Amino acid sequence: LIDNCTGVYLDPSVVGTSTNDEGGISPIFSDSNDHVEIDPCSDFRYDPEGTVSLWVKTPENPSYSAKGLLGMRTEYSGAAALSLVIIDTAISVYLDDDEAYSAYGHAAAPIGSIERGVWSHVAFSWGARGLYVYVNGDLVASNTYNQDSLFTYSGRWAPTLHIGRGILVIPSTTSEIGFDGSIAHVAFLQNQMDDADIKDLAAVKPDLNEFSVVDGTWTKVFY
C-alpha cells in the first residue's frame, strides 16, 4: 500500500487460522472477526480519485448471504465511506463522502458477476468519470453519477481500513459483515485507471509462480 501503511491481523486466535499457497501465502477468512486492519494513515484521508485492485476466491458453495471484502467508515459520524461486498455471485461497491447514507452511492453488478471457487480479479475505480467495477478485467457495473471522493473527515490520519470485513449499506442498516474465502494482492492506486489498464492489471494472475523482482523496487514481474 501507499506511504508505509501496513496491515495487521487481529487476535491470532481468530485470525488467519488457515492459509493457502495459491498466489503466494494468503489467509482464509472465516467470519466478521477474522480480518486484517490497515492502521490509520494519511493515504486514505482524502482521495478524489483512485483504483483498488485485489484477487478474491470464494468457497465453492457459500451460503446465500452478503460477504464483506473491504470497509471503511468516516471518522465522526461512523457512516460508511467505502465498502466492497459480494452477495451470492453479485458484487457491489459503495462510496460516499457526505457522512450520511446515500441511495446513489452504489455501483452494483448482477448475480453471476463473479464465479465461485476460483481466483477472480476484482477492481473498482472512482473519480471524475464516476464509480466503476470490474471482474477479471471486464466492466460489470458503473455509476457515472457518483463522482464522490474517498473522504473520511478525519484530519491527518484516516480511520482504520478493514480487509476481509465490509459494510452492508442499505437504508435500514450499515452493519459490519465478514468474508469467507481468500483475498490476495490488495493494491490501492492513486489514479482512476481506464478500462484498458484494468484489463492489463487483471492479466497478472496470482497463480503464476515464476517471477522476478525489479532491482531497487517492490515490483514483481510474473511469467
MOQUIZI-V118277 format. One record per residue. PSI is psi in whole degrees, 0 to 359 (NA if undefined). NEAR is the number of other C-alpha atoms within 10 Angstrom. D_FIRST is the distance of its C-alpha to the first C-alpha in Angstrom with 2 decimals. Layout:
PSI;NEAR;D_FIRST  PSI;NEAR;D_FIRST
This chain:
171;12;0.00  146;13;3.77  42;8;6.72  23;10;6.80  125;13;5.96  154;13;7.14  147;17;9.03  146;12;12.78  157;14;15.67  207;14;18.58  118;11;22.12  338;9;22.28  341;8;25.59  0;15;24.15  134;19;20.63  34;19;19.87  343;12;23.62  151;11;23.37  160;14;21.10  162;11;21.62  22;10;21.07  124;15;20.62  32;16;17.59  167;14;16.93  123;11;17.44  149;17;16.06  154;21;17.49  110;24;20.32  153;27;20.19  343;19;23.61  185;18;23.82  343;18;22.45  358;17;22.34  86;25;20.29  175;28;16.60  138;22;13.29  131;19;12.54  119;17;9.39  147;17;11.22  132;18;12.31  169;18;10.68  341;18;11.61  327;17;8.79  16;21;10.37  311;20;13.84  114;18;15.11  103;17;13.92  341;16;17.11  161;21;15.55  176;18;12.55  138;21;11.87  134;19;10.28  137;20;10.96  161;20;11.79  139;22;14.86  140;20;17.35  115;20;20.65  161;24;23.15  156;14;26.39  328;11;29.34  68;9;31.39  160;15;29.31  154;11;31.22  89;10;31.59  168;11;29.30  138;19;26.08  133;28;22.87  128;28;19.63  317;27;16.22  149;23;14.08  143;26;15.51  139;26;15.37  162;25;18.55  159;24;19.80  316;20;20.58  308;11;24.38  339;12;25.85  12;14;23.45  156;20;23.61  125;28;21.08  325;27;18.55  136;25;16.51  139;25;17.52  119;29;17.38  155;26;20.44  131;24;22.74  110;19;26.48  249;21;28.47  20;18;27.35  154;17;26.42  143;26;22.95  141;24;22.27  138;29;19.65  133;23;20.55  129;26;19.35  137;26;21.49  24;22;21.47  5;17;25.00  27;18;24.69  160;13;27.10  138;19;27.51  126;16;27.86  347;11;29.77  14;12;28.21  350;21;24.53  151;24;24.30  108;23;23.82  130;21;25.37  157;22;26.27  170;14;29.48  140;13;30.31  5;11;29.82  333;21;26.55  139;26;24.74  141;18;26.58  148;18;26.96  7;14;26.53  158;13;24.58  130;21;21.01  142;21;20.16  128;27;17.39  134;22;16.52  151;28;14.99  152;26;15.74  154;26;15.77  158;27;17.34  206;21;19.15  335;14;22.69  342;16;23.48  196;18;22.86  125;28;20.82  144;27;20.62  136;26;19.93  146;24;20.04  123;24;20.88  38;21;21.10  354;20;20.96  138;17;23.79  123;17;23.87  345;20;25.07  151;21;24.94  154;22;24.75  94;18;25.72  345;14;26.55  338;14;27.86  99;21;24.55  29;19;23.05  163;20;21.37  164;23;18.22  101;22;15.43  126;23;17.29  6;28;17.75  47;20;20.58  14;16;19.09  224;11;19.75  320;13;17.19  131;17;15.00  158;23;13.96  172;23;15.24  135;19;13.59  132;22;11.53  133;23;13.17  125;26;12.39  6;30;15.85  128;29;17.64  194;31;18.37  125;29;21.14  106;25;24.41  102;26;25.22  165;12;28.96  327;9;31.67  344;8;32.96  156;10;29.80  65;16;26.05  153;11;25.93  138;17;23.08  142;21;23.07  185;26;21.58  139;26;20.80  121;21;22.88  198;23;21.43  147;24;18.33  134;23;14.76  160;21;12.70  50;14;10.02  130;14;7.90  136;14;5.89  124;17;6.00  145;14;8.20  340;15;10.28  157;15;13.63  109;22;15.80  150;21;16.45  177;12;20.08  319;15;21.75  320;10;22.24  323;11;18.66  318;26;17.64  320;19;20.49  320;11;19.38  320;17;15.87  342;21;17.76  345;12;20.03  91;13;17.64  143;17;18.66  347;19;17.18  8;12;20.78  104;13;21.34  345;12;21.43  124;9;22.50  164;11;19.92  159;11;19.69  129;11;17.05  128;10;17.28  132;8;18.75  10;6;16.81  175;7;13.36  10;8;10.82  128;11;12.15  136;12;14.30  118;12;17.35  150;15;19.08  NA;10;22.88
